[in-house]
Each structure stands twice: as structure tokens, then as C-alpha cells.
Amino acid sequence: MGPAQLRKTLRWGHIVASLLLGTYLYSPLSANPTFAAFILYAVFPLMGLSGVLMWNQAKVARLFSGGG
């Protein structure tokens, strides 16, 4: 997967995660404990991770390629 495809995949994952987070914040589904746990312990951390990876994509690519 090239850098452009990786960025596109991360961007769409980030958008989907933000839609789920918005659903949690603005709908009555937040009262459902299963949905709340899914958002708080799975979606929110993945959203943060995808944001950091998009922000520092060049540094992460160098780290995994062995370039230091």
C-alpha cells in the first residue's frame, strides 16, 4: 500500500469514526451501555490513532522502513 492509498484509507476510517462519535453524542443511543462502551473503548482510541498517523505519516513510514 502506497502512501497515498494509506492516507486515503486512514482519512475514510477517521471520517467513519467521527460519524460514530457524533451518533454517540447527539442520539439517544448513548444511553445504551454496549454502544457507549464500544464508542469509548474502541472507536475513540482508533480515531485518535488514525489522526496521529495522518499527522506524522512521514515519520511513521520512516520508522517502519528502518530509515530511523
PyMOL Python script that loads the backbone (N, CA, C, O; Angstrom):
from pymol import cmd

cmd.read_pdbstr("""\
ATOM      1  N   MET A   1       0.856  -1.171   0.000  1.00  0.00           N
ATOM      2  CA  MET A   1       0.000   0.000   0.000  1.00  0.00           C
ATOM      3  C   MET A   1       0.901   1.233   0.000  1.00  0.00           C
ATOM      4  O   MET A   1       1.761   1.396   0.866  1.00  0.00           O
ATOM      5  N   GLY A   2       0.688   2.078  -0.971  1.00  0.00           N
ATOM      6  CA  GLY A   2       1.489   3.290  -1.085  1.00  0.00           C
ATOM      7  C   GLY A   2       1.024   4.359  -0.117  1.00  0.00           C
ATOM      8  O   GLY A   2      -0.020   4.221   0.519  1.00  0.00           O
ATOM      9  N   PRO A   3       1.798   5.421  -0.008  1.00  0.00           N
ATOM     10  CA  PRO A   3       1.453   6.500   0.929  1.00  0.00           C
ATOM     11  C   PRO A   3       0.111   7.167   0.628  1.00  0.00           C
ATOM     12  O   PRO A   3      -0.630   7.516   1.547  1.00  0.00           O
ATOM     13  N   ALA A   4      -0.199   7.344  -0.650  1.00  0.00           N
ATOM     14  CA  ALA A   4      -1.473   7.992  -0.998  1.00  0.00           C
ATOM     15  C   ALA A   4      -2.653   7.105  -0.615  1.00  0.00           C
ATOM     16  O   ALA A   4      -3.648   7.589  -0.076  1.00  0.00           O
ATOM     17  N   GLN A   5      -2.542   5.811  -0.894  1.00  0.00           N
ATOM     18  CA  GLN A   5      -3.622   4.883  -0.551  1.00  0.00           C
ATOM     19  C   GLN A   5      -3.763   4.750   0.962  1.00  0.00           C
ATOM     20  O   GLN A   5      -4.879   4.663   1.476  1.00  0.00           O
ATOM     21  N   LEU A   6      -2.642   4.734   1.677  1.00  0.00           N
ATOM     22  CA  LEU A   6      -2.686   4.666   3.135  1.00  0.00           C
ATOM     23  C   LEU A   6      -3.383   5.894   3.711  1.00  0.00           C
ATOM     24  O   LEU A   6      -4.224   5.775   4.602  1.00  0.00           O
ATOM     25  N   ARG A   7      -3.033   7.071   3.201  1.00  0.00           N
ATOM     26  CA  ARG A   7      -3.658   8.306   3.683  1.00  0.00           C
ATOM     27  C   ARG A   7      -5.148   8.320   3.387  1.00  0.00           C
ATOM     28  O   ARG A   7      -5.944   8.764   4.214  1.00  0.00           O
ATOM     29  N   LYS A   8      -5.525   7.840   2.219  1.00  0.00           N
ATOM     30  CA  LYS A   8      -6.948   7.787   1.848  1.00  0.00           C
ATOM     31  C   LYS A   8      -7.709   6.829   2.772  1.00  0.00           C
ATOM     32  O   LYS A   8      -8.819   7.137   3.205  1.00  0.00           O
ATOM     33  N   THR A   9      -7.120   5.682   3.070  1.00  0.00           N
ATOM     34  CA  THR A   9      -7.745   4.705   3.964  1.00  0.00           C
ATOM     35  C   THR A   9      -7.865   5.262   5.376  1.00  0.00           C
ATOM     36  O   THR A   9      -8.911   5.132   6.011  1.00  0.00           O
ATOM     37  N   LEU A  10      -6.797   5.882   5.868  1.00  0.00           N
ATOM     38  CA  LEU A  10      -6.843   6.482   7.206  1.00  0.00           C
ATOM     39  C   LEU A  10      -7.876   7.600   7.278  1.00  0.00           C
ATOM     40  O   LEU A  10      -8.582   7.735   8.277  1.00  0.00           O
ATOM     41  N   ARG A  11      -7.963   8.403   6.218  1.00  0.00           N
ATOM     42  CA  ARG A  11      -8.915   9.513   6.204  1.00  0.00           C
ATOM     43  C   ARG A  11     -10.349   8.992   6.276  1.00  0.00           C
ATOM     44  O   ARG A  11     -11.159   9.508   7.045  1.00  0.00           O
ATOM     45  N   TRP A  12     -10.663   7.972   5.478  1.00  0.00           N
ATOM     46  CA  TRP A  12     -12.027   7.443   5.499  1.00  0.00           C
ATOM     47  C   TRP A  12     -12.343   6.747   6.830  1.00  0.00           C
ATOM     48  O   TRP A  12     -13.468   6.832   7.322  1.00  0.00           O
ATOM     49  N   GLY A  13     -11.363   6.070   7.405  1.00  0.00           N
ATOM     50  CA  GLY A  13     -11.569   5.478   8.727  1.00  0.00           C
ATOM     51  C   GLY A  13     -11.819   6.539   9.780  1.00  0.00           C
ATOM     52  O   GLY A  13     -12.646   6.356  10.673  1.00  0.00           O
ATOM     53  N   HIS A  14     -11.104   7.648   9.674  1.00  0.00           N
ATOM     54  CA  HIS A  14     -11.273   8.760  10.606  1.00  0.00           C
ATOM     55  C   HIS A  14     -12.665   9.387  10.437  1.00  0.00           C
ATOM     56  O   HIS A  14     -13.306   9.743  11.426  1.00  0.00           O
ATOM     57  N   ILE A  15     -13.125   9.521   9.207  1.00  0.00           N
ATOM     58  CA  ILE A  15     -14.458  10.079   8.952  1.00  0.00           C
ATOM     59  C   ILE A  15     -15.546   9.170   9.509  1.00  0.00           C
ATOM     60  O   ILE A  15     -16.488   9.651  10.138  1.00  0.00           O
ATOM     61  N   VAL A  16     -15.429   7.872   9.289  1.00  0.00           N
ATOM     62  CA  VAL A  16     -16.430   6.921   9.811  1.00  0.00           C
ATOM     63  C   VAL A  16     -16.426   6.946  11.337  1.00  0.00           C
ATOM     64  O   VAL A  16     -17.489   6.922  11.959  1.00  0.00           O
ATOM     65  N   ALA A  17     -15.244   6.993  11.942  1.00  0.00           N
ATOM     66  CA  ALA A  17     -15.163   7.041  13.400  1.00  0.00           C
ATOM     67  C   ALA A  17     -15.793   8.322  13.939  1.00  0.00           C
ATOM     68  O   ALA A  17     -16.458   8.300  14.975  1.00  0.00           O
ATOM     69  N   SER A  18     -15.586   9.439  13.239  1.00  0.00           N
ATOM     70  CA  SER A  18     -16.190  10.692  13.713  1.00  0.00           C
ATOM     71  C   SER A  18     -17.701  10.668  13.570  1.00  0.00           C
ATOM     72  O   SER A  18     -18.407  11.254  14.391  1.00  0.00           O
ATOM     73  N   LEU A  19     -18.213   9.998  12.538  1.00  0.00           N
ATOM     74  CA  LEU A  19     -19.670   9.850  12.411  1.00  0.00           C
ATOM     75  C   LEU A  19     -20.237   9.015  13.565  1.00  0.00           C
ATOM     76  O   LEU A  19     -21.294   9.338  14.106  1.00  0.00           O
ATOM     77  N   LEU A  20     -19.539   7.955  13.934  1.00  0.00           N
ATOM     78  CA  LEU A  20     -19.978   7.144  15.076  1.00  0.00           C
ATOM     79  C   LEU A  20     -19.915   7.945  16.375  1.00  0.00           C
ATOM     80  O   LEU A  20     -20.804   7.838  17.220  1.00  0.00           O
ATOM     81  N   LEU A  21     -18.875   8.737  16.528  1.00  0.00           N
ATOM     82  CA  LEU A  21     -18.749   9.572  17.722  1.00  0.00           C
ATOM     83  C   LEU A  21     -19.870  10.613  17.768  1.00  0.00           C
ATOM     84  O   LEU A  21     -20.429  10.872  18.834  1.00  0.00           O
ATOM     85  N   GLY A  22     -20.197  11.202  16.635  1.00  0.00           N
ATOM     86  CA  GLY A  22     -21.309  12.144  16.565  1.00  0.00           C
ATOM     87  C   GLY A  22     -22.635  11.482  16.889  1.00  0.00           C
ATOM     88  O   GLY A  22     -23.492  12.082  17.538  1.00  0.00           O
ATOM     89  N   THR A  23     -22.810  10.241  16.436  1.00  0.00           N
ATOM     90  CA  THR A  23     -24.016   9.491  16.774  1.00  0.00           C
ATOM     91  C   THR A  23     -24.104   9.271  18.270  1.00  0.00           C
ATOM     92  O   THR A  23     -25.181   9.369  18.857  1.00  0.00           O
ATOM     93  N   TYR A  24     -22.979   8.975  18.883  1.00  0.00           N
ATOM     94  CA  TYR A  24     -22.955   8.778  20.333  1.00  0.00           C
ATOM     95  C   TYR A  24     -23.311  10.066  21.075  1.00  0.00           C
ATOM     96  O   TYR A  24     -24.035  10.033  22.070  1.00  0.00           O
ATOM     97  N   LEU A  25     -22.810  11.178  20.599  1.00  0.00           N
ATOM     98  CA  LEU A  25     -23.031  12.446  21.298  1.00  0.00           C
ATOM     99  C   LEU A  25     -24.441  12.998  21.113  1.00  0.00           C
ATOM    100  O   LEU A  25     -24.996  13.582  22.044  1.00  0.00           O
ATOM    101  N   TYR A  26     -25.029  12.827  19.938  1.00  0.00           N
ATOM    102  CA  TYR A  26     -26.270  13.522  19.616  1.00  0.00           C
ATOM    103  C   TYR A  26     -27.477  12.609  19.440  1.00  0.00           C
ATOM    104  O   TYR A  26     -28.496  13.053  18.911  1.00  0.00           O
ATOM    105  N   SER A  27     -27.399  11.373  19.856  1.00  0.00           N
ATOM    106  CA  SER A  27     -28.556  10.491  19.727  1.00  0.00           C
ATOM    107  C   SER A  27     -28.860   9.823  21.068  1.00  0.00           C
ATOM    108  O   SER A  27     -28.031   9.824  21.978  1.00  0.00           O
ATOM    109  N   PRO A  28     -30.048   9.260  21.173  1.00  0.00           N
ATOM    110  CA  PRO A  28     -30.379   8.551  22.413  1.00  0.00           C
ATOM    111  C   PRO A  28     -29.641   7.218  22.579  1.00  0.00           C
ATOM    112  O   PRO A  28     -29.795   6.549  23.601  1.00  0.00           O
ATOM    113  N   LEU A  29     -28.842   6.831  21.582  1.00  0.00           N
ATOM    114  CA  LEU A  29     -28.082   5.586  21.702  1.00  0.00           C
ATOM    115  C   LEU A  29     -27.011   5.654  22.793  1.00  0.00           C
ATOM    116  O   LEU A  29     -26.487   4.623  23.213  1.00  0.00           O
ATOM    117  N   SER A  30     -26.689   6.853  23.247  1.00  0.00           N
ATOM    118  CA  SER A  30     -25.665   6.963  24.292  1.00  0.00           C
ATOM    119  C   SER A  30     -26.131   6.342  25.611  1.00  0.00           C
ATOM    120  O   SER A  30     -25.316   6.055  26.488  1.00  0.00           O
ATOM    121  N   ALA A  31     -27.418   6.141  25.746  1.00  0.00           N
ATOM    122  CA  ALA A  31     -27.947   5.500  26.953  1.00  0.00           C
ATOM    123  C   ALA A  31     -27.729   3.980  26.923  1.00  0.00           C
ATOM    124  O   ALA A  31     -27.827   3.321  27.958  1.00  0.00           O
ATOM    125  N   ASN A  32     -27.438   3.430  25.751  1.00  0.00           N
ATOM    126  CA  ASN A  32     -27.176   2.000  25.609  1.00  0.00           C
ATOM    127  C   ASN A  32     -25.750   1.715  26.084  1.00  0.00           C
ATOM    128  O   ASN A  32     -24.795   2.210  25.485  1.00  0.00           O
ATOM    129  N   PRO A  33     -25.591   0.926  27.150  1.00  0.00           N
ATOM    130  CA  PRO A  33     -24.248   0.709  27.703  1.00  0.00           C
ATOM    131  C   PRO A  33     -23.295  -0.009  26.742  1.00  0.00           C
ATOM    132  O   PRO A  33     -22.092   0.252  26.763  1.00  0.00           O
ATOM    133  N   THR A  34     -23.808  -0.900  25.909  1.00  0.00           N
ATOM    134  CA  THR A  34     -22.949  -1.608  24.958  1.00  0.00           C
ATOM    135  C   THR A  34     -22.408  -0.654  23.905  1.00  0.00           C
ATOM    136  O   THR A  34     -21.220  -0.677  23.582  1.00  0.00           O
ATOM    137  N   PHE A  35     -23.294   0.191  23.369  1.00  0.00           N
ATOM    138  CA  PHE A  35     -22.873   1.168  22.362  1.00  0.00           C
ATOM    139  C   PHE A  35     -21.897   2.173  22.974  1.00  0.00           C
ATOM    140  O   PHE A  35     -20.908   2.544  22.342  1.00  0.00           O
ATOM    141  N   ALA A  36     -22.169   2.606  24.185  1.00  0.00           N
ATOM    142  CA  ALA A  36     -21.285   3.561  24.854  1.00  0.00           C
ATOM    143  C   ALA A  36     -19.901   2.953  25.087  1.00  0.00           C
ATOM    144  O   ALA A  36     -18.890   3.625  24.884  1.00  0.00           O
ATOM    145  N   ALA A  37     -19.848   1.707  25.506  1.00  0.00           N
ATOM    146  CA  ALA A  37     -18.562   1.052  25.725  1.00  0.00           C
ATOM    147  C   ALA A  37     -17.800   0.888  24.409  1.00  0.00           C
ATOM    148  O   ALA A  37     -16.586   1.082  24.364  1.00  0.00           O
ATOM    149  N   PHE A  38     -18.513   0.533  23.342  1.00  0.00           N
ATOM    150  CA  PHE A  38     -17.888   0.395  22.030  1.00  0.00           C
ATOM    151  C   PHE A  38     -17.272   1.715  21.579  1.00  0.00           C
ATOM    152  O   PHE A  38     -16.147   1.739  21.081  1.00  0.00           O
ATOM    153  N   ILE A  39     -18.000   2.798  21.750  1.00  0.00           N
ATOM    154  CA  ILE A  39     -17.507   4.115  21.340  1.00  0.00           C
ATOM    155  C   ILE A  39     -16.312   4.534  22.197  1.00  0.00           C
ATOM    156  O   ILE A  39     -15.288   4.973  21.674  1.00  0.00           O
ATOM    157  N   LEU A  40     -16.448   4.397  23.506  1.00  0.00           N
ATOM    158  CA  LEU A  40     -15.412   4.894  24.415  1.00  0.00           C
ATOM    159  C   LEU A  40     -14.126   4.076  24.394  1.00  0.00           C
ATOM    160  O   LEU A  40     -13.039   4.629  24.559  1.00  0.00           O
ATOM    161  N   TYR A  41     -14.240   2.756  24.192  1.00  0.00           N
ATOM    162  CA  TYR A  41     -13.060   1.908  24.283  1.00  0.00           C
ATOM    163  C   TYR A  41     -12.542   1.394  22.950  1.00  0.00           C
ATOM    164  O   TYR A  41     -11.460   0.807  22.907  1.00  0.00           O
ATOM    165  N   ALA A  42     -13.271   1.590  21.867  1.00  0.00           N
ATOM    166  CA  ALA A  42     -12.798   1.133  20.560  1.00  0.00           C
ATOM    167  C   ALA A  42     -12.719   2.274  19.552  1.00  0.00           C
ATOM    168  O   ALA A  42     -11.662   2.515  18.970  1.00  0.00           O
ATOM    169  N   VAL A  43     -13.822   2.974  19.343  1.00  0.00           N
ATOM    170  CA  VAL A  43     -13.867   3.996  18.292  1.00  0.00           C
ATOM    171  C   VAL A  43     -13.010   5.208  18.643  1.00  0.00           C
ATOM    172  O   VAL A  43     -12.218   5.665  17.819  1.00  0.00           O
ATOM    173  N   PHE A  44     -13.161   5.723  19.839  1.00  0.00           N
ATOM    174  CA  PHE A  44     -12.422   6.939  20.215  1.00  0.00           C
ATOM    175  C   PHE A  44     -10.902   6.741  20.166  1.00  0.00           C
ATOM    176  O   PHE A  44     -10.207   7.590  19.607  1.00  0.00           O
ATOM    177  N   PRO A  45     -10.360   5.658  20.729  1.00  0.00           N
ATOM    178  CA  PRO A  45      -8.907   5.452  20.609  1.00  0.00           C
ATOM    179  C   PRO A  45      -8.449   5.250  19.159  1.00  0.00           C
ATOM    180  O   PRO A  45      -7.386   5.739  18.778  1.00  0.00           O
ATOM    181  N   LEU A  46      -9.238   4.537  18.351  1.00  0.00           N
ATOM    182  CA  LEU A  46      -8.870   4.352  16.952  1.00  0.00           C
ATOM    183  C   LEU A  46      -8.904   5.668  16.185  1.00  0.00           C
ATOM    184  O   LEU A  46      -8.102   5.889  15.278  1.00  0.00           O
ATOM    185  N   MET A  47      -9.830   6.529  16.551  1.00  0.00           N
ATOM    186  CA  MET A  47      -9.909   7.840  15.909  1.00  0.00           C
ATOM    187  C   MET A  47      -8.662   8.664  16.257  1.00  0.00           C
ATOM    188  O   MET A  47      -8.089   9.324  15.391  1.00  0.00           O
ATOM    189  N   GLY A  48      -8.258   8.621  17.496  1.00  0.00           N
ATOM    190  CA  GLY A  48      -7.040   9.323  17.893  1.00  0.00           C
ATOM    191  C   GLY A  48      -5.809   8.759  17.210  1.00  0.00           C
ATOM    192  O   GLY A  48      -4.947   9.513  16.761  1.00  0.00           O
ATOM    193  N   LEU A  49      -5.719   7.449  17.129  1.00  0.00           N
ATOM    194  CA  LEU A  49      -4.582   6.813  16.481  1.00  0.00           C
ATOM    195  C   LEU A  49      -4.522   7.152  15.000  1.00  0.00           C
ATOM    196  O   LEU A  49      -3.445   7.441  14.478  1.00  0.00           O
ATOM    197  N   SER A  50      -5.656   7.123  14.318  1.00  0.00           N
ATOM    198  CA  SER A  50      -5.656   7.460  12.890  1.00  0.00           C
ATOM    199  C   SER A  50      -5.288   8.924  12.681  1.00  0.00           C
ATOM    200  O   SER A  50      -4.618   9.256  11.703  1.00  0.00           O
ATOM    201  N   GLY A  51      -5.712   9.798  13.577  1.00  0.00           N
ATOM    202  CA  GLY A  51      -5.338  11.205  13.472  1.00  0.00           C
ATOM    203  C   GLY A  51      -3.846  11.412  13.640  1.00  0.00           C
ATOM    204  O   GLY A  51      -3.237  12.180  12.895  1.00  0.00           O
ATOM    205  N   VAL A  52      -3.252  10.739  14.607  1.00  0.00           N
ATOM    206  CA  VAL A  52      -1.807  10.856  14.822  1.00  0.00           C
ATOM    207  C   VAL A  52      -1.047  10.264  13.636  1.00  0.00           C
ATOM    208  O   VAL A  52      -0.039  10.827  13.207  1.00  0.00           O
ATOM    209  N   LEU A  53      -1.518   9.138  13.103  1.00  0.00           N
ATOM    210  CA  LEU A  53      -0.841   8.540  11.955  1.00  0.00           C
ATOM    211  C   LEU A  53      -0.919   9.431  10.724  1.00  0.00           C
ATOM    212  O   LEU A  53       0.047   9.515   9.965  1.00  0.00           O
ATOM    213  N   MET A  54      -2.045  10.097  10.512  1.00  0.00           N
ATOM    214  CA  MET A  54      -2.146  11.023   9.380  1.00  0.00           C
ATOM    215  C   MET A  54      -1.242  12.240   9.599  1.00  0.00           C
ATOM    216  O   MET A  54      -0.633  12.744   8.656  1.00  0.00           O
ATOM    217  N   TRP A  55      -1.161  12.696  10.826  1.00  0.00           N
ATOM    218  CA  TRP A  55      -0.377  13.878  11.157  1.00  0.00           C
ATOM    219  C   TRP A  55       1.120  13.621  10.972  1.00  0.00           C
ATOM    220  O   TRP A  55       1.841  14.477  10.458  1.00  0.00           O
ATOM    221  N   ASN A  56       1.582  12.445  11.389  1.00  0.00           N
ATOM    222  CA  ASN A  56       3.008  12.103  11.332  1.00  0.00           C
ATOM    223  C   ASN A  56       3.267  10.953  10.366  1.00  0.00           C
ATOM    224  O   ASN A  56       4.054  10.058  10.671  1.00  0.00           O
ATOM    225  N   GLN A  57       2.627  10.966   9.226  1.00  0.00           N
ATOM    226  CA  GLN A  57       2.738   9.850   8.295  1.00  0.00           C
ATOM    227  C   GLN A  57       4.171   9.629   7.818  1.00  0.00           C
ATOM    228  O   GLN A  57       4.607   8.484   7.699  1.00  0.00           O
ATOM    229  N   ALA A  58       4.899  10.686   7.549  1.00  0.00           N
ATOM    230  CA  ALA A  58       6.270  10.533   7.057  1.00  0.00           C
ATOM    231  C   ALA A  58       7.174   9.911   8.121  1.00  0.00           C
ATOM    232  O   ALA A  58       7.984   9.036   7.816  1.00  0.00           O
ATOM    233  N   LYS A  59       7.037  10.356   9.353  1.00  0.00           N
ATOM    234  CA  LYS A  59       7.863   9.813  10.437  1.00  0.00           C
ATOM    235  C   LYS A  59       7.536   8.340  10.699  1.00  0.00           C
ATOM    236  O   LYS A  59       8.438   7.540  10.947  1.00  0.00           O
ATOM    237  N   VAL A  60       6.261   7.984  10.645  1.00  0.00           N
ATOM    238  CA  VAL A  60       5.851   6.597  10.870  1.00  0.00           C
ATOM    239  C   VAL A  60       6.360   5.722   9.734  1.00  0.00           C
ATOM    240  O   VAL A  60       6.804   4.600   9.978  1.00  0.00           O
ATOM    241  N   ALA A  61       6.305   6.207   8.499  1.00  0.00           N
ATOM    242  CA  ALA A  61       6.799   5.441   7.355  1.00  0.00           C
ATOM    243  C   ALA A  61       8.297   5.200   7.478  1.00  0.00           C
ATOM    244  O   ALA A  61       8.768   4.099   7.192  1.00  0.00           O
ATOM    245  N   ARG A  62       9.055   6.214   7.899  1.00  0.00           N
ATOM    246  CA  ARG A  62      10.499   6.039   8.091  1.00  0.00           C
ATOM    247  C   ARG A  62      10.787   5.058   9.218  1.00  0.00           C
ATOM    248  O   ARG A  62      11.731   4.273   9.132  1.00  0.00           O
ATOM    249  N   LEU A  63       9.986   5.096  10.269  1.00  0.00           N
ATOM    250  CA  LEU A  63      10.182   4.195  11.404  1.00  0.00           C
ATOM    251  C   LEU A  63      10.006   2.741  10.976  1.00  0.00           C
ATOM    252  O   LEU A  63      10.801   1.880  11.353  1.00  0.00           O
ATOM    253  N   PHE A  64       8.957   2.464  10.182  1.00  0.00           N
ATOM    254  CA  PHE A  64       8.691   1.090   9.778  1.00  0.00           C
ATOM    255  C   PHE A  64       9.566   0.626   8.626  1.00  0.00           C
ATOM    256  O   PHE A  64       9.712  -0.579   8.419  1.00  0.00           O
ATOM    257  N   SER A  65      10.155   1.552   7.866  1.00  0.00           N
ATOM    258  CA  SER A  65      11.019   1.151   6.772  1.00  0.00           C
ATOM    259  C   SER A  65      12.456   0.924   7.236  1.00  0.00           C
ATOM    260  O   SER A  65      13.291   0.441   6.470  1.00  0.00           O
ATOM    261  N   GLY A  66      12.741   1.270   8.480  1.00  0.00           N
ATOM    262  CA  GLY A  66      14.078   1.072   9.020  1.00  0.00           C
ATOM    263  C   GLY A  66      15.006   2.246   8.762  1.00  0.00           C
ATOM    264  O   GLY A  66      16.215   2.144   8.971  1.00  0.00           O
ATOM    265  N   GLY A  67      14.441   3.371   8.304  1.00  0.00           N
ATOM    266  CA  GLY A  67      15.265   4.527   7.997  1.00  0.00           C
ATOM    267  C   GLY A  67      15.614   5.372   9.197  1.00  0.00           C
ATOM    268  O   GLY A  67      16.338   6.360   9.075  1.00  0.00           O
ATOM    269  N   GLY A  68      15.102   4.991  10.370  1.00  0.00           N
ATOM    270  CA  GLY A  68      15.488   5.683  11.585  1.00  0.00           C
ATOM    271  C   GLY A  68      14.630   6.835  11.882  1.00  0.00           C
ATOM    272  O   GLY A  68      14.839   7.518  12.884  1.00  0.00           O
TER     273      GLY A  68
END
""", "prot")
cmd.dss("prot")
cmd.show_as("cartoon", "prot")
cmd.util.cbc("prot")
cmd.orient("prot")
